[in-house]
Amino acid sequence: MRTDYHNHLEKGTLTLEYLKQFAKKADEEGIREFGISEHAYHFYETADILSNEWVDARRWYTMKEYTDLFREAEREGLNVKMSIEMDYTPGKHEEMAEFIQAYPFDYVIGSIHWVGNFGIDLAEYRKEWDRRDVKEVYRHYFDQVVTLAQSNLFDVIGHLDLVKIFGYVPDDREFLLSEYERITSELAESKTCVEISTAGLRKPVGRMYPEPELLAMCRRKGIPIVLSSDAHEPEHVGYRYQDAVKLAREAGYSKVMTFSEGRRKEEDLT
């Protein structure tokens, strides 16, 4: 089963015409399980979960507009899953749970983009990396992976090691392996699947998420996977899909997880 569960309409509009462009590309790429997982911070209903100057300037939609779009897509016969990508926010578990439970998502992605007030993957914050202790940023980032897993709120964790996006990586291998061990142990105790994302190949780091060693550790601990491109425009749907399949197989995976109305099912990796 070919899956691409992590895609965004944010560069266009919440319209059926724009959604159809994504669905058409998914069909051309042989993607049979396709989903849109818009960033939750774009919705006014999440203002009590995550709020800062950068985020608040990008709060554009209501959830009614979003859910109405998927109802329209269903009437048109489009096979597209409705999801959300939520910024995991420490201290906001109750609010996140209330939001997630309020809507009929097929699955929910949780991701970490903020370490305190530091937007780790934002171009506007890139110079901040040179002013920070890289190992400390990684430690605080992985602290959030642990509590994300412990929350058991999310079906998938997006781009597990996004923290490497600009190529800043601690040169302490023992530290990295220790962090990998602790986050995978927590993920293995949760319902959370790990996403193999080709988006990193389009980023400055030029590598997929997660690192092969980290993915192999996930496999040894029995953590399921999904495959995604994190497309922000239609042409990136299914981006370098076979590279993701190759990485998955090298780690020992032969199955992927699929979702529908909150239920999950394993399918053969193809």
C-alpha distance (Angstrom), angle and dihedral (degrees) to the residues before:
residue distance angle dihedral
M1 . . .
R2 3.80 . .
T3 3.80 112.8 .
D4 3.78 134.4 -175.6
Y5 3.77 108.5 175.0
H6 3.79 103.7 159.3
N7 3.82 115.0 72.6
H8 3.79 136.8 130.8
L9 3.78 137.1 -147.3
E10 3.81 93.9 -166.1
K11 3.82 96.3 111.6
G12 3.79 89.5 58.7
T13 3.78 131.5 22.0
L14 3.78 139.8 -70.5
T15 3.79 91.9 -102.3
L16 3.77 132.7 128.6
E17 3.80 90.4 -125.6
Y18 3.81 92.2 58.1
L19 3.80 93.0 42.8
K20 3.80 89.2 52.9
Q21 3.81 89.6 59.6
F22 3.81 89.4 59.5
A23 3.80 92.7 44.4
K24 3.81 91.4 49.4
K25 3.81 91.6 53.1
A26 3.82 90.5 47.1
D27 3.80 89.4 53.5
E28 3.81 91.5 48.6
E29 3.82 89.5 51.9
G30 3.79 92.9 49.8
I31 3.80 92.2 -112.7
R32 3.80 107.0 160.2
E33 3.81 98.3 176.5
F34 3.79 109.2 48.7
G35 3.79 129.4 168.3
I36 3.79 142.6 178.2
S37 3.79 114.3 -140.9
E38 3.79 106.4 -179.7
H39 3.79 117.6 -162.7
A40 3.80 107.2 -92.8
Y41 3.79 93.0 -140.3
H42 3.81 89.8 70.0
F43 3.81 89.4 70.1
Y44 3.79 124.0 83.7
E45 3.80 89.5 -140.2
T46 3.83 91.4 70.0
A47 3.81 97.0 56.6
D48 3.81 90.5 107.7
I49 3.82 91.3 55.2
L50 3.79 105.1 47.9
S51 3.78 125.5 10.5
N52 3.78 131.1 161.9
E53 3.78 135.6 130.1
W54 3.82 94.9 -89.5
V55 3.80 94.8 46.2
D56 3.80 97.2 41.6
A57 3.80 91.1 56.1
R58 3.83 88.0 59.6
R59 3.79 100.8 49.2
W60 3.80 100.0 120.6
Y61 3.82 113.6 145.7
T62 3.76 145.7 49.7
M63 3.78 122.0 -131.7
K64 3.80 89.1 -121.6
E65 3.80 89.1 63.8
Y66 3.79 89.5 49.7
T67 3.79 97.9 47.3
D68 3.82 90.9 43.2
L69 3.82 88.9 56.0
F70 3.80 91.9 56.5
R71 3.80 92.1 46.6
E72 3.79 88.0 53.1
A73 3.82 90.5 47.7
E74 3.82 90.5 51.5
R75 3.80 91.1 51.6
E76 3.81 88.1 51.9
G77 3.80 90.9 52.3
L78 3.80 95.8 -112.7
N79 3.81 113.5 156.5
V80 3.80 99.8 -140.7
K81 3.80 128.9 137.1
M82 3.80 121.6 -134.8
S83 3.77 115.0 -131.1
I84 3.77 141.6 147.1
E85 3.78 132.5 -139.1
M86 3.76 106.6 -141.6
D87 3.77 125.1 -165.6
Y88 3.78 102.7 -124.6
T89 3.81 104.0 -124.4
P90 3.82 119.2 -166.0
G91 3.78 113.2 -129.1
K92 3.81 93.1 22.4
H93 3.79 101.2 87.5
E94 3.81 94.9 123.5
E95 3.79 92.8 48.6
M96 3.81 92.7 46.4
A97 3.79 91.7 48.6
E98 3.81 91.9 49.3
F99 3.81 91.3 51.4
I100 3.80 94.7 45.8
Q101 3.80 92.6 48.9
A102 3.81 93.2 48.8
Y103 3.81 95.6 69.2
P104 3.83 135.5 50.8
F105 3.79 98.0 -114.5
D106 3.79 117.5 171.7
Y107 3.82 87.5 -145.8
V108 3.82 137.9 -18.2
I109 3.79 128.0 -131.1
G110 3.78 120.1 -152.3
S111 3.79 118.7 -160.5
I112 3.78 138.7 173.4
H113 3.79 117.6 -132.7
W114 3.81 100.6 146.7
V115 3.79 131.0 63.1
G116 3.77 99.7 -171.5
N117 3.81 104.6 -54.6
F118 3.82 92.9 -20.3
G119 3.80 115.1 105.7
I120 3.79 96.3 -152.6
D121 3.82 97.5 -166.9
L122 3.81 100.0 38.4
A123 3.79 120.2 109.8
E124 3.80 88.8 -142.0
Y125 3.81 89.5 62.1
R126 3.79 99.0 41.4
K127 3.83 95.8 106.9
E128 3.79 88.1 54.3
W129 3.80 87.8 73.6
D130 3.81 89.8 68.1
R131 3.80 90.4 55.9
R132 3.79 96.0 50.0
D133 3.77 137.0 73.0
V134 3.81 102.0 -106.7
K135 3.79 93.9 -152.3
E136 3.81 91.0 53.1
V137 3.80 91.8 50.4
Y138 3.81 89.4 51.3
R139 3.79 92.0 47.6
H140 3.81 92.8 51.6
Y141 3.81 91.2 43.8
F142 3.79 92.1 52.7
D143 3.81 90.3 44.8
Q144 3.80 85.3 64.2
V145 3.81 92.1 48.0
V146 3.80 87.1 57.1
T147 3.80 94.9 50.6
L148 3.82 91.3 41.7
A149 3.79 88.4 57.4
Q150 3.80 92.3 44.5
S151 3.80 90.7 52.6
N152 3.84 89.2 61.4
L153 3.81 88.4 -156.4
F154 3.79 98.2 124.1
D155 3.77 135.4 68.6
V156 3.81 93.2 -157.6
I157 3.78 136.2 20.1
G158 3.78 109.4 -141.1
H159 3.81 123.0 -133.0
L160 3.79 93.6 -13.9
D161 3.81 96.4 -154.6
L162 3.80 98.6 33.2
V163 3.80 86.6 140.0
K164 3.84 88.7 84.0
I165 3.83 92.6 59.9
F166 3.82 96.9 117.3
G167 3.79 94.5 39.2
Y168 3.80 96.7 -101.5
V169 3.81 104.1 141.5
P170 3.82 127.8 161.3
D171 3.80 111.8 -110.9
D172 3.81 89.2 -140.8
R173 3.82 104.6 101.4
E174 3.80 93.3 -177.7
F175 3.80 89.7 55.7
L176 3.80 92.5 50.3
L177 3.79 94.3 48.4
S178 3.79 90.3 48.4
E179 3.81 90.5 51.9
Y180 3.80 90.9 47.2
E181 3.79 89.7 52.5
R182 3.78 95.0 51.6
I183 3.80 96.6 45.9
T184 3.80 94.8 46.1
S185 3.80 91.3 48.4
E186 3.81 89.3 56.3
L187 3.79 94.3 43.4
A188 3.81 90.1 51.1
E189 3.81 89.3 58.6
S190 3.81 92.6 52.6
K191 3.80 136.5 63.9
T192 3.80 90.0 -110.7
C193 3.80 119.8 126.3
V194 3.80 121.1 -154.5
E195 3.77 119.5 -122.9
I196 3.79 122.2 -135.4
S197 3.78 101.4 -150.2
T198 3.78 127.6 -170.8
A199 3.81 90.3 -164.6
G200 3.80 91.0 96.3
L201 3.80 88.7 66.6
R202 3.81 87.0 65.8
K203 3.81 93.0 48.1
P204 3.83 131.1 79.7
V205 3.82 92.0 -95.0
G206 3.82 90.4 59.6
R207 3.82 93.2 -151.8
M208 3.78 134.4 108.5
Y209 3.78 123.6 -109.8
P210 2.96 120.2 -83.5
E211 3.81 115.1 30.7
P212 3.83 113.6 -113.8
E213 3.82 92.6 -112.7
L214 3.78 91.1 51.4
L215 3.80 92.7 46.9
A216 3.82 91.5 48.7
M217 3.81 88.1 53.2
C218 3.81 89.2 51.8
R219 3.80 89.6 52.5
R220 3.81 93.3 50.0
K221 3.80 89.2 53.4
G222 3.80 94.2 48.0
I223 3.81 98.6 -112.2
P224 3.83 111.2 159.9
I225 3.80 122.7 -129.8
V226 3.79 141.8 -144.1
L227 3.81 126.1 -165.5
S228 3.80 122.1 -129.9
S229 3.79 143.2 165.9
D230 3.84 98.8 -157.4
A231 3.80 88.3 -138.0
H232 3.79 116.9 -168.0
E233 3.79 91.7 -179.5
P234 3.80 130.4 34.7
E235 3.80 97.1 -107.9
H236 3.81 91.4 62.6
V237 3.82 95.5 58.9
G238 3.80 107.2 118.9
Y239 3.81 90.4 8.8
R240 3.84 110.2 -177.0
Y241 3.78 89.8 -19.4
Q242 3.80 94.9 167.6
D243 3.81 89.8 58.3
A244 3.79 87.9 59.2
V245 3.80 91.2 48.4
K246 3.81 90.2 50.2
L247 3.81 92.0 50.5
A248 3.80 90.6 48.5
R249 3.80 93.7 49.7
E250 3.81 92.5 46.6
A251 3.81 88.0 55.3
G252 3.81 89.7 52.1
Y253 3.80 101.4 -101.3
S254 3.80 122.5 143.0
K255 3.82 98.8 162.2
V256 3.80 136.7 59.3
M257 3.78 129.2 -161.8
T258 3.79 121.8 -117.7
F259 3.81 129.1 -167.1
S260 3.78 139.1 -150.8
E261 3.80 126.5 169.5
G262 3.78 91.0 -17.2
R263 3.80 94.2 -51.4
R264 3.80 122.0 115.2
K265 3.76 134.0 -146.7
E266 3.80 133.2 179.7
E267 3.79 118.2 -126.0
D268 3.79 133.7 -179.6
L269 3.79 115.2 -85.3
T270 3.82 109.7 -115.8
